[in-house]
Amino acid sequence: MSQYGILRAFLVNGRVASNPLYFPPHVKNGREVSAKALVTVMVNRRPFVDRDSNEVRERKPVILQIGGWAGVADAIARGAKQGQVVSCELDVESFDSVVKIPQKQGDAVLYVPVMKPDGSGHFTETKIGFSIVPGSLRFGEDSAKCIDEEIVKGERPIGWNKQIPIAALETALAQGNLNDLLAQAKQGKDTWNAILKAKNSQQYQGGKTFGNAKVVRPAGDIVLKYPLDVEVNDAVNKTKATVDGFTYEDMLAAGWTDEQLLTADNGKWASLVPKKAPAPPAPPAPKKAPTPPAPKMNAVAEAAAERQAILDAMNDETFESDMGV
């Protein structure tokens, strides 16, 4: 009788909550590490009837992060985009994770590992991970918002689903080019299939993005398999310090710590770590107030004191008369 078991979960009709992160293939400690991708999904659940009030109540959606390696990672990066339906089979795994607490440093928030009081190591907690079973990943319909944005950007052709949006028809009628729009729509389905075929065969060859995913440099002393774009095209990052096109926030997202950034690759990443603000100078010691001089006696008091002194002296003296009797 077998002593081993299989623990599996099934994700059906979840929605991609945000575009994925892609960790490119690399070499670490002389060992080749496959590409990895992570994506956050949200699963809406059916409402339920409250037994006490007999009212229908909504359930909070389940939010979880799923991932995959190698070919599955490439499929996630190419296909997963915000709002898209996704279904798959998942391997359930448990692992120990170092407990970290957020600490603000300048404008950035760092997650610092919590050390045990005796200094023997860091506190850990058991977490659950979900890895996509190869061959089970299925993407469904895109969100309406995503479709509209892609059509506006020219990334999705008119007629991709053999339909023409009302707004496009109205614009074509107003501009007098309805025939051109109809001709374009007839080729839309074939054009879209060709775009999807080319996209699904795309392989990562370096760069800051891959498919719909943002590329993140894995943590640690590594050698990337593919070159990266040195230039940063994101206007937001142009004002930030970068090394090989990665910002400080990118490295934190990949799991790096300040200590690793300062020491790894002979200090190559040290310039990304924000400089700590110098400690404010100690306030000067308060000055002691000078001792006020003794108050001076006014003229009347001085005269009275002088007169009293004379009277006291006269009472102490003995006077003899010079006149004879």
C-alpha positions as CSV (number, residue, x, y, z in Angstrom):
1,M,0.0,0.0,0.0
2,S,1.4,3.4,-1.0
3,Q,2.4,5.8,1.7
4,Y,2.4,8.8,-0.7
5,G,-0.6,11.0,-1.7
6,I,-1.5,13.8,-4.1
7,L,-3.0,17.1,-3.0
8,R,-4.5,19.0,-5.9
9,A,-6.8,22.0,-6.2
10,F,-8.9,23.2,-9.2
11,L,-9.3,26.8,-10.3
12,V,-12.3,27.4,-12.5
13,N,-13.3,30.7,-14.0
14,G,-11.0,32.9,-11.9
15,R,-10.1,36.4,-13.0
16,V,-6.6,37.7,-13.4
17,A,-6.3,40.5,-10.9
18,S,-3.1,42.1,-12.3
19,N,-0.6,41.5,-15.0
20,P,2.0,38.8,-14.1
21,L,5.6,39.0,-13.0
22,Y,8.2,37.1,-14.9
23,F,11.5,36.0,-13.4
24,P,13.8,35.1,-16.3
25,P,16.0,31.9,-16.6
26,H,19.4,32.3,-15.0
27,V,22.4,30.5,-13.4
28,K,22.8,30.6,-9.6
29,N,25.6,28.9,-7.8
30,G,26.6,27.1,-11.0
31,R,23.1,25.6,-11.4
32,E,20.6,26.6,-14.1
33,V,17.3,27.8,-12.8
34,S,14.2,27.8,-15.1
35,A,12.0,30.8,-15.7
36,K,9.3,31.5,-13.1
37,A,6.1,33.5,-13.4
38,L,3.6,34.6,-10.7
39,V,0.1,36.0,-11.2
40,T,-2.6,37.0,-8.7
41,V,-6.1,35.8,-9.5
42,M,-9.5,36.5,-7.9
43,V,-12.3,34.0,-7.7
44,N,-15.9,35.3,-7.1
45,R,-18.1,32.9,-5.1
46,R,-21.8,32.3,-5.1
47,P,-23.9,34.3,-2.5
48,F,-25.5,32.4,0.3
49,V,-28.8,32.6,2.3
50,D,-28.4,33.7,5.9
51,R,-30.2,31.1,8.0
52,D,-31.1,33.6,10.8
53,S,-32.3,36.6,8.6
54,N,-33.2,34.6,5.5
55,E,-31.3,37.3,3.5
56,V,-29.1,36.7,0.5
57,R,-25.5,37.7,1.4
58,E,-22.5,38.1,-0.9
59,R,-19.3,36.3,-0.2
60,K,-15.9,37.9,-0.3
61,P,-13.9,36.9,-3.3
62,V,-10.9,34.6,-2.8
63,I,-7.6,36.2,-3.8
64,L,-4.5,34.0,-4.3
65,Q,-1.2,34.0,-6.1
66,I,-0.4,31.1,-8.5
67,G,2.7,30.4,-10.5
68,G,4.5,28.1,-12.8
69,W,8.0,27.2,-14.1
70,A,9.7,26.9,-17.5
71,G,7.1,26.5,-20.3
72,V,4.2,27.2,-17.9
73,A,5.9,30.5,-16.9
74,D,6.2,31.5,-20.5
75,A,2.5,30.7,-21.1
76,I,1.5,32.8,-18.1
77,A,3.6,35.8,-19.3
78,R,2.3,35.7,-22.8
79,G,-1.4,35.0,-22.0
80,A,-2.4,36.3,-18.6
81,K,-3.7,39.9,-18.5
82,Q,-5.8,41.8,-16.1
83,G,-9.5,40.9,-16.1
84,Q,-9.0,37.7,-18.1
85,V,-10.7,34.4,-17.2
86,V,-8.3,31.6,-16.2
87,S,-8.8,28.0,-15.2
88,C,-6.2,25.4,-14.3
89,E,-5.2,22.5,-12.0
90,L,-2.9,23.3,-9.1
91,D,-0.3,21.5,-7.1
92,V,-0.7,22.5,-3.4
93,E,2.6,22.9,-1.6
94,S,3.6,24.1,1.9
95,F,6.8,26.0,2.6
96,D,8.5,28.0,5.4
97,S,8.7,31.7,4.8
98,V,10.7,34.2,6.8
99,V,8.5,36.6,8.8
100,K,9.1,40.2,7.7
101,I,7.7,43.5,9.0
102,P,7.3,46.7,7.0
103,Q,9.6,49.6,7.9
104,K,9.6,53.0,6.2
105,Q,12.9,54.3,5.0
106,G,12.6,57.6,3.3
107,D,10.0,57.3,0.5
108,A,10.4,53.5,0.3
109,V,8.9,50.7,2.5
110,L,11.3,47.9,3.3
111,Y,10.2,44.5,4.6
112,V,12.8,43.5,7.3
113,P,13.2,39.9,8.5
114,V,12.4,39.4,12.2
115,M,15.3,38.0,14.2
116,K,14.7,35.6,17.1
117,P,15.6,37.1,20.5
118,D,18.5,34.7,21.0
119,G,20.0,35.6,17.6
120,S,19.7,31.9,16.4
121,G,17.9,32.9,13.2
122,H,14.8,34.5,11.8
123,F,11.2,33.7,12.7
124,T,9.4,31.6,10.0
125,E,5.8,30.8,9.2
126,T,4.2,28.1,7.1
127,K,2.6,29.3,3.9
128,I,0.7,27.5,1.1
129,G,1.8,27.8,-2.5
130,F,-0.1,26.9,-5.7
131,S,1.8,25.7,-8.8
132,I,0.0,25.2,-12.1
133,V,0.1,21.7,-13.3
134,P,1.7,21.6,-16.8
135,G,-0.9,21.2,-19.6
136,S,-3.8,22.3,-17.5
137,L,-3.7,26.1,-18.0
138,R,-6.6,27.5,-20.0
139,F,-7.4,31.2,-20.7
140,G,-10.9,32.3,-21.3
141,E,-12.5,35.5,-22.4
142,D,-10.9,38.9,-21.9
143,S,-12.6,41.7,-20.0
144,A,-14.6,44.2,-21.9
145,K,-12.3,47.0,-20.7
146,C,-9.2,45.2,-21.9
147,I,-10.8,44.6,-25.4
148,D,-11.8,48.2,-25.7
149,E,-8.3,49.4,-24.7
150,E,-6.5,47.0,-27.2
151,I,-8.8,48.2,-30.1
152,V,-8.1,51.8,-29.3
153,K,-4.3,51.1,-29.2
154,G,-4.5,49.1,-32.4
155,E,-3.4,45.9,-30.7
156,R,-6.6,44.1,-31.6
157,P,-8.2,44.5,-35.1
158,I,-11.8,45.6,-35.8
159,G,-13.9,42.4,-36.5
160,W,-11.6,40.1,-34.4
161,N,-14.8,38.4,-33.2
162,K,-16.7,39.0,-36.5
163,Q,-18.4,42.0,-34.9
164,I,-18.0,45.7,-35.2
165,P,-18.5,48.0,-32.2
166,I,-21.3,50.6,-32.5
167,A,-18.9,53.4,-31.7
168,A,-16.7,52.4,-34.7
169,L,-19.7,52.3,-37.0
170,E,-20.8,55.7,-35.9
171,T,-17.3,57.2,-36.4
172,A,-17.0,55.6,-39.9
173,L,-20.4,56.9,-41.0
174,A,-19.5,60.4,-39.8
175,Q,-16.2,60.3,-41.7
176,G,-17.6,58.7,-44.8
177,N,-15.3,55.6,-44.8
178,L,-17.8,52.9,-43.9
179,N,-16.7,50.7,-46.8
180,D,-13.1,50.8,-45.6
181,L,-14.2,49.8,-42.1
182,L,-16.3,46.8,-43.5
183,A,-13.3,45.6,-45.6
184,Q,-11.1,45.8,-42.5
185,A,-13.6,43.9,-40.4
186,K,-13.8,41.1,-42.9
187,Q,-10.1,40.4,-42.4
188,G,-10.3,41.0,-38.6
189,K,-10.8,37.4,-37.5
190,D,-7.9,36.1,-39.7
191,T,-5.6,38.9,-38.6
192,W,-6.4,38.3,-34.9
193,N,-5.7,34.6,-35.2
194,A,-2.3,35.4,-36.8
195,I,-1.5,37.8,-34.0
196,L,-2.3,35.2,-31.4
197,K,-0.3,32.5,-33.2
198,A,2.7,34.8,-33.3
199,K,2.3,35.8,-29.7
200,N,2.0,32.2,-28.4
201,S,5.2,31.2,-30.2
202,Q,7.2,34.2,-28.7
203,Q,10.2,33.3,-26.5
204,Y,11.9,35.5,-24.0
205,Q,15.1,37.0,-25.4
206,G,15.8,39.7,-22.8
207,G,14.1,43.0,-22.0
208,K,12.1,44.7,-19.3
209,T,8.8,43.1,-20.4
210,F,7.8,39.7,-21.9
211,G,4.3,39.4,-23.3
212,N,1.9,40.9,-20.7
213,A,4.4,40.4,-17.8
214,K,6.9,42.7,-16.2
215,V,10.3,41.2,-16.0
216,V,11.9,41.1,-12.5
217,R,15.5,40.3,-11.7
218,P,15.6,37.2,-9.4
219,A,17.3,37.7,-6.0
220,G,20.8,36.7,-5.2
221,D,24.1,36.4,-7.0
222,I,23.0,35.2,-10.5
223,V,24.0,35.3,-14.1
224,L,21.1,36.1,-16.4
225,K,20.7,33.9,-19.4
226,Y,19.6,36.7,-21.7
227,P,20.7,40.3,-21.9
228,L,18.5,43.1,-20.5
229,D,17.6,46.4,-21.8
230,V,19.8,49.0,-20.1
231,E,17.5,51.9,-21.2
232,V,14.4,52.4,-19.2
233,N,11.4,53.3,-21.3
234,D,9.1,54.0,-18.4
235,A,8.9,57.7,-17.9
236,V,8.3,57.2,-14.2
237,N,11.6,55.4,-13.8
238,K,13.6,58.0,-15.7
239,T,13.9,60.1,-12.6
240,K,15.0,57.0,-10.4
241,A,18.4,55.4,-10.1
242,T,18.7,52.2,-12.1
243,V,21.2,49.4,-12.6
244,D,20.8,47.3,-15.7
245,G,17.4,48.9,-16.1
246,F,16.1,47.8,-12.7
247,T,15.0,50.2,-10.0
248,Y,15.1,49.8,-6.2
249,E,11.4,48.9,-6.2
250,D,12.0,46.2,-8.8
251,M,14.7,44.6,-6.7
252,L,12.5,44.7,-3.6
253,A,9.7,43.0,-5.5
254,A,12.1,40.2,-6.4
255,G,12.9,39.6,-2.7
256,W,16.2,41.4,-2.4
257,T,17.1,43.1,0.9
258,D,19.3,46.2,1.5
259,E,22.1,44.0,2.8
260,Q,22.1,41.9,-0.4
261,L,22.0,45.0,-2.6
262,L,25.0,46.5,-0.8
263,T,27.1,43.4,-1.0
264,A,26.1,41.3,-4.0
265,D,28.1,41.4,-7.3
266,N,30.9,43.3,-5.6
267,G,28.5,46.2,-4.7
268,K,27.1,46.5,-8.2
269,W,23.6,47.3,-6.8
270,A,24.7,49.4,-3.9
271,S,23.8,52.7,-5.7
272,L,20.1,51.7,-5.6
273,V,19.8,51.6,-1.8
274,P,18.4,54.9,-0.6
275,K,20.8,56.9,1.6
276,K,19.7,57.0,5.2
277,A,18.9,60.5,6.4
278,P,21.6,61.7,8.9
279,A,20.5,61.7,12.5
280,P,19.4,65.2,13.6
281,P,22.0,67.0,15.8
282,A,21.4,66.8,19.5
283,P,19.7,70.0,20.8
284,P,22.1,72.3,22.6
285,A,22.1,72.2,26.4
286,P,19.9,74.9,27.9
287,K,21.8,77.8,29.2
288,K,21.6,78.5,32.9
289,A,19.9,81.8,33.7
290,P,22.3,84.2,35.4
291,T,21.8,84.8,39.1
292,P,20.0,88.2,39.5
293,P,21.9,90.7,41.6
294,A,20.6,91.5,45.1
295,P,18.1,94.2,45.0
296,K,19.4,97.6,46.0
297,M,17.9,99.5,48.9
298,N,16.2,102.7,47.9
299,A,17.4,106.0,49.4
300,V,14.8,106.2,52.2
301,A,15.7,102.7,53.4
302,E,19.4,103.5,53.3
303,A,18.9,106.7,55.4
304,A,16.8,104.9,58.0
305,A,19.4,102.2,58.3
306,E,22.2,104.7,58.7
307,R,20.3,106.6,61.4
308,Q,19.6,103.4,63.3
309,A,23.2,102.4,63.2
310,I,24.2,105.8,64.7
311,L,21.6,105.4,67.5
312,D,22.9,101.9,68.3
313,A,26.5,103.2,68.5
314,M,25.5,106.1,70.9
315,N,23.8,103.7,73.3
316,D,27.0,101.6,73.5
317,E,29.4,104.7,74.2
318,T,30.1,106.3,77.7
319,F,30.5,110.2,77.7
320,E,32.3,112.2,80.5
321,S,31.6,115.9,81.1
322,D,34.4,118.4,81.0
323,M,32.7,120.9,83.2
324,G,33.7,120.9,86.9
325,V,31.2,120.9,89.7
